[in-house]
């Protein structure tokens, strides 16, 4: 089948546009859809050289109504829980966490500190989102079947 010469440049441009639009671009969501997609339980992934203080495990639960829970267990066995925090998705790629336990990557800190933080969200087309704590240190929260609150 022979293509009409005038359609070839248009088809080539269309295919090039589709390729560029789909390569390396993460989906963008408005506030309502981002909140819906982001809601769920996340566990800190510390397997990839993440040195996030003396944290053994850290679970965030982002409730659809904007309530934030966090359950932190330190390597020495101490637990820090926060069940009345707040969270909010801020398009295109930030999540505000109020009343979140945090270590500031300082070796002198022995206890976490509560505060309000804006973290980056990475959305993917076919995978659950991740919440980035520190991109330079490869620390991030990931959602999955293992992200359950810590038993007390």
Backbone as CSV, one residue per row, in Angstrom:
resi,resn,N_x,N_y,N_z,CA_x,CA_y,CA_z,C_x,C_y,C_z
1,UNK,0.848,-1.173,0.000,0.000,0.000,0.000,0.896,1.240,0.000
2,UNK,0.638,2.122,-0.913,1.429,3.336,-1.041,0.765,4.487,-0.281
3,UNK,1.585,5.256,0.443,1.058,6.371,1.194,1.045,7.617,0.314
4,UNK,0.012,8.426,0.472,-0.062,9.689,-0.251,1.073,10.572,0.246
5,UNK,1.899,11.117,-0.649,3.085,11.880,-0.244,2.795,13.002,0.748
6,UNK,1.631,13.659,0.629,1.329,14.773,1.530,1.059,14.301,2.958
7,UNK,0.648,13.059,3.146,0.336,12.561,4.476,1.568,12.075,5.231
8,UNK,2.608,11.717,4.501,3.804,11.178,5.139,4.403,12.160,6.167
9,UNK,4.630,13.450,5.832,5.171,14.373,6.842,4.230,14.548,8.035
10,UNK,2.937,14.597,7.796,1.980,14.757,8.894,2.004,13.539,9.803
11,UNK,2.041,12.352,9.220,2.090,11.130,10.015,3.394,11.047,10.796
12,UNK,4.500,11.403,10.159,5.792,11.391,10.846,5.797,12.374,12.019
13,UNK,5.248,13.550,11.821,5.176,14.549,12.894,4.297,14.053,14.034
14,UNK,3.170,13.465,13.701,2.257,12.938,14.711,2.942,11.841,15.540
15,UNK,3.615,10.915,14.888,4.292,9.831,15.601,5.431,10.364,16.466
16,UNK,6.164,11.331,15.973,7.248,11.926,16.753,6.684,12.630,17.990
17,UNK,5.576,13.342,17.820,4.932,14.018,18.950,4.471,12.998,19.992
18,UNK,3.850,11.918,19.549,3.370,10.886,20.473,4.542,10.262,21.241
19,UNK,5.626,10.017,20.550,6.798,9.425,21.184,7.375,10.367,22.245
20,UNK,7.498,11.637,21.913,8.026,12.609,22.867,7.082,12.812,24.038
21,UNK,5.781,12.805,23.767,4.804,13.024,24.833,4.780,11.874,25.826
22,UNK,5.077,10.673,25.364,4.995,9.524,26.261,6.330,9.156,26.895
23,UNK,7.422,9.655,26.409,8.743,9.267,26.929,9.164,10.173,28.070
24,UNK,9.401,9.581,29.239,9.981,10.312,30.350,9.070,11.309,31.029
25,UNK,7.821,11.334,30.720,6.904,12.279,31.338,6.059,11.562,32.373
26,UNK,6.009,12.117,33.568,5.128,11.521,34.563,3.758,12.169,34.430
27,UNK,2.712,11.418,34.768,1.358,11.976,34.677,1.204,13.183,35.596
28,UNK,0.360,14.105,35.206,0.048,15.281,36.012,-1.409,15.184,36.455
29,UNK,-1.669,15.531,37.718,-3.016,15.415,38.260,-3.432,16.712,38.922
30,UNK,-4.739,16.998,38.854,-5.269,18.127,39.599,-5.367,17.711,41.071
31,UNK,-5.779,18.633,41.922,-5.781,18.375,43.359,-6.666,17.180,43.739
32,UNK,-7.872,17.106,43.196,-8.803,16.030,43.557,-8.275,14.666,43.115
33,UNK,-7.823,14.548,41.882,-7.319,13.264,41.390,-5.990,12.888,42.044
34,UNK,-5.116,13.861,42.258,-3.854,13.584,42.930,-4.081,13.090,44.351
35,UNK,-5.043,13.700,45.051,-5.389,13.264,46.409,-5.914,11.840,46.395
36,UNK,-6.782,11.537,45.452,-7.357,10.191,45.338,-6.262,9.152,45.076
37,UNK,-5.367,9.455,44.140,-4.313,8.516,43.761,-3.269,8.365,44.871
38,UNK,-2.982,9.450,45.568,-1.935,9.448,46.595,-2.386,8.806,47.909
39,UNK,-3.680,8.775,48.177,-4.190,8.196,49.425,-3.746,6.742,49.556
40,UNK,-3.315,6.363,50.755,-2.895,4.986,51.001,-1.762,4.922,52.002
41,UNK,-1.215,3.719,52.175,-0.109,3.477,53.118,1.215,3.405,52.370
42,UNK,2.243,4.007,52.971,3.577,4.054,52.378,4.606,3.657,53.428
43,UNK,5.586,2.892,53.026,6.686,2.492,53.915,7.985,3.099,53.375
44,UNK,8.809,3.614,54.297,10.112,4.151,53.906,10.965,3.021,53.358
45,UNK,11.454,3.183,52.148,12.353,2.206,51.544,13.771,2.642,51.883
46,UNK,14.428,1.846,52.694,15.784,2.198,53.115,16.799,1.160,52.627
47,UNK,16.465,0.455,51.553,17.347,-0.605,51.066,18.382,-0.117,50.058
48,UNK,18.258,1.091,49.564,19.146,1.580,48.502,20.071,2.681,48.998
49,UNK,20.868,2.393,50.030,21.825,3.355,50.578,21.174,4.547,51.255
50,UNK,19.914,4.415,51.646,19.234,5.482,52.378,19.715,5.455,53.822
51,UNK,20.297,6.550,54.266,20.760,6.654,55.647,19.919,7.703,56.350
52,UNK,18.772,7.281,56.815,17.804,8.199,57.399,17.821,8.088,58.914
53,UNK,18.908,8.534,59.512,19.029,8.495,60.956,18.916,7.067,61.480
54,UNK,18.534,6.934,62.737,18.439,5.604,63.342,17.078,4.930,63.109
55,UNK,16.444,5.184,61.968,15.106,4.673,61.696,15.181,3.224,61.221
56,UNK,14.413,2.358,61.906,14.277,0.965,61.488,13.124,0.838,60.499
57,UNK,11.996,1.464,60.803,10.873,1.481,59.863,10.054,2.746,60.075
58,UNK,9.413,3.181,59.005,8.633,4.422,59.014,7.470,4.229,58.053
59,UNK,6.251,4.298,58.575,5.057,4.110,57.751,4.205,5.373,57.807
60,UNK,3.832,5.864,56.621,2.878,6.970,56.491,1.555,6.396,56.014
61,UNK,0.461,6.877,56.594,-0.869,6.521,56.107,-1.555,7.830,55.741
62,UNK,-1.794,8.016,54.447,-2.456,9.220,53.936,-3.934,8.880,53.724
63,UNK,-4.770,9.346,54.635,-6.204,9.068,54.548,-6.847,10.001,53.514
64,UNK,-7.881,9.525,52.802,-8.535,10.356,51.771,-9.111,11.668,52.307
65,UNK,-9.445,11.714,53.609,-10.015,12.936,54.196,-8.950,13.951,54.600
66,UNK,-7.665,13.661,54.315,-6.585,14.593,54.633,-5.891,14.309,55.955
67,UNK,-6.334,13.281,56.680,-5.674,12.931,57.935,-4.401,12.139,57.639
68,UNK,-3.346,12.396,58.432,-2.055,11.745,58.278,-1.735,10.948,59.542
69,UNK,-1.366,9.696,59.353,-0.819,8.880,60.442,0.632,8.593,60.092
70,UNK,1.455,8.506,61.120,2.839,8.078,60.919,3.250,7.196,62.090
71,UNK,3.911,6.102,61.769,4.373,5.151,62.772,5.857,4.885,62.511
72,UNK,6.705,5.390,63.426,8.155,5.271,63.282,8.674,4.345,64.377
73,UNK,9.548,3.433,63.989,10.255,2.592,64.959,11.749,2.799,64.725
74,UNK,12.460,3.124,65.808,13.903,3.334,65.716,14.635,2.013,65.907
75,UNK,15.886,1.994,65.520,16.703,0.783,65.635,16.884,0.341,67.081
76,UNK,16.740,1.278,68.034,16.857,0.911,69.450,15.522,0.448,70.035
77,UNK,14.473,0.345,69.193,13.183,-0.177,69.633,12.148,0.870,70.007
78,UNK,12.562,2.117,70.177,11.587,3.160,70.527,10.621,3.398,69.376
79,UNK,9.378,3.767,69.728,8.339,4.021,68.726,7.812,5.443,68.891
80,UNK,7.519,6.061,67.746,6.946,7.397,67.711,5.741,7.335,66.781
81,UNK,4.568,7.630,67.327,3.347,7.571,66.532,2.687,8.937,66.499
82,UNK,2.130,9.246,65.362,1.340,10.453,65.181,0.102,10.037,64.399
83,UNK,-1.070,10.282,64.973,-2.299,9.830,64.322,-3.231,10.962,63.942
84,UNK,-2.884,12.185,64.279,-3.771,13.305,63.974,-3.098,14.376,63.124
85,UNK,-2.120,13.975,62.324,-1.486,14.911,61.408,-2.408,15.206,60.224
86,UNK,-1.974,16.086,59.365,-2.747,16.452,58.169,-1.827,16.365,56.963
87,UNK,-2.415,16.060,55.801,-1.658,16.057,54.560,-2.500,16.685,53.467
88,UNK,-1.816,17.205,52.441,-2.518,17.837,51.324,-1.651,17.725,50.072
89,UNK,-2.273,17.275,48.980,-1.578,17.230,47.696,-1.596,18.621,47.091
90,UNK,-0.440,19.065,46.615,-0.299,20.368,45.976,0.230,20.146,44.561
91,UNK,-0.656,20.261,43.554,-0.228,19.995,42.170,0.921,20.910,41.755
92,UNK,1.795,20.442,40.886,1.680,19.166,40.188,2.352,18.009,40.901
93,UNK,3.264,18.265,41.890,4.034,17.116,42.389,4.537,17.276,43.818
94,UNK,3.762,17.906,44.679,4.186,18.048,46.074,3.101,17.543,47.013
95,UNK,3.533,17.042,48.149,2.609,16.682,49.213,3.085,17.382,50.479
96,UNK,2.158,18.090,51.138,2.455,18.782,52.388,2.076,17.853,53.521
97,UNK,2.993,17.609,54.433,2.763,16.737,55.574,2.924,17.573,56.843
98,UNK,1.854,17.710,57.607,1.877,18.486,58.841,1.836,17.524,60.025
99,UNK,2.733,17.704,60.980,2.837,16.867,62.167,3.513,15.536,61.827
100,UNK,4.559,15.615,61.006,5.326,14.428,60.599,6.618,14.361,61.394
101,UNK,6.962,13.164,61.876,8.241,12.932,62.533,9.341,12.952,61.478
102,UNK,10.469,13.584,61.816,11.551,13.685,60.835,12.895,13.699,61.540
103,UNK,13.894,13.147,60.862,15.290,13.304,61.243,15.913,14.194,60.192
104,UNK,16.740,15.105,60.615,17.351,16.050,59.676,18.730,15.585,59.232
105,UNK,18.927,14.288,59.206,20.185,13.711,58.744,21.373,14.215,59.564
106,UNK,21.102,14.536,60.814,22.174,14.989,61.698,22.533,13.861,62.649
107,UNK,23.789,13.560,62.762,24.226,12.495,63.664,24.025,12.844,65.124
108,UNK,23.870,14.129,65.446,23.733,14.530,66.836,22.301,14.381,67.348
109,UNK,21.332,14.226,66.480,19.933,14.109,66.900,19.662,12.689,67.385
110,UNK,19.107,12.589,68.575,18.775,11.275,69.116,17.290,10.983,68.996
111,UNK,16.478,12.009,68.868,15.031,11.849,68.749,14.549,12.549,67.492
112,UNK,13.484,12.019,66.900,12.920,12.721,65.739,12.249,14.015,66.190
113,UNK,12.009,14.873,65.243,11.393,16.163,65.510,10.129,16.268,64.661
114,UNK,9.055,16.754,65.245,7.814,16.929,64.489,7.830,18.274,63.796
115,UNK,7.269,18.288,62.586,7.193,19.539,61.859,6.323,19.401,60.632
116,UNK,6.318,20.435,59.822,5.580,20.448,58.564,6.588,20.419,57.427
117,UNK,6.332,19.559,56.454,7.287,19.333,55.382,6.574,19.245,54.043
118,UNK,7.230,19.717,53.009,6.769,19.535,51.640,7.720,18.546,50.973
119,UNK,7.178,17.429,50.526,7.984,16.422,49.852,7.507,16.286,48.409
120,UNK,8.400,15.828,47.550,8.088,15.645,46.135,7.430,14.291,45.920
121,UNK,6.420,14.274,45.056,5.748,13.035,44.674,6.127,12.721,43.235
122,UNK,6.504,11.477,42.997,6.768,10.993,41.641,5.611,10.076,41.245
123,UNK,4.862,10.504,40.226,3.782,9.682,39.695,4.294,8.909,38.492
124,UNK,3.789,7.702,38.326,4.163,6.846,37.203,2.897,6.357,36.522
125,UNK,3.012,6.048,35.237,1.852,5.606,34.478,1.301,4.271,34.959
126,UNK,2.186,3.315,35.244,1.722,1.964,35.548,2.137,1.469,36.925
127,UNK,2.723,2.326,37.746,3.177,1.942,39.075,2.601,2.916,40.095
128,UNK,2.514,2.500,41.359,2.054,3.432,42.395,3.031,4.598,42.557
129,UNK,2.557,5.727,43.045,3.454,6.869,43.261,4.450,6.592,44.382
130,UNK,5.526,7.354,44.397,6.478,7.331,45.504,6.592,8.753,46.046
131,UNK,6.894,8.851,47.337,7.086,10.140,47.995,8.568,10.239,48.333
132,UNK,9.238,11.226,47.770,10.692,11.354,47.891,11.036,12.152,49.148
133,UNK,11.842,11.545,50.021,12.320,12.224,51.220,13.601,12.982,50.898
134,UNK,14.542,12.294,50.267,15.814,12.916,49.899,16.340,12.239,48.633
135,UNK,16.243,12.909,47.490,16.692,12.287,46.248,18.199,12.026,46.209
136,UNK,18.984,12.841,46.904,20.433,12.647,46.908,20.842,11.422,47.723
137,UNK,20.026,11.056,48.697,20.339,9.935,49.568,19.491,8.699,49.231
138,UNK,18.701,8.785,48.162,17.868,7.683,47.685,16.874,7.211,48.743
139,UNK,16.287,8.155,49.485,15.290,7.842,50.501,13.910,8.205,49.968
140,UNK,12.999,7.230,50.007,11.650,7.491,49.526,10.662,6.536,50.183
141,UNK,9.405,6.980,50.242,8.314,6.142,50.708,7.691,5.483,49.485
142,UNK,7.406,4.192,49.605,6.741,3.499,48.508,5.479,2.826,49.020
143,UNK,4.498,2.748,48.152,3.236,2.116,48.504,3.282,0.670,48.048
144,UNK,2.624,-0.166,48.789,2.574,-1.563,48.418,1.901,-2.394,49.477
145,UNK,1.804,-3.671,49.211,1.111,-4.556,50.136,1.837,-4.675,51.477
146,UNK,3.130,-4.352,51.517,3.883,-4.454,52.762,3.798,-3.192,53.594
147,UNK,3.174,-2.141,53.092,3.124,-0.867,53.816,1.943,-0.857,54.777
148,UNK,2.066,-1.596,55.847,1.033,-1.654,56.872,1.558,-0.962,58.123
149,UNK,0.649,-0.368,58.913,1.112,0.258,60.154,1.817,-0.754,61.055
150,UNK,2.772,-0.279,61.821,3.549,-1.112,62.728,2.643,-1.569,63.873
151,UNK,2.742,-2.808,64.239,1.974,-3.330,65.378,2.525,-2.755,66.669
152,UNK,1.644,-2.334,67.550,2.066,-1.780,68.837,1.903,-2.785,69.930
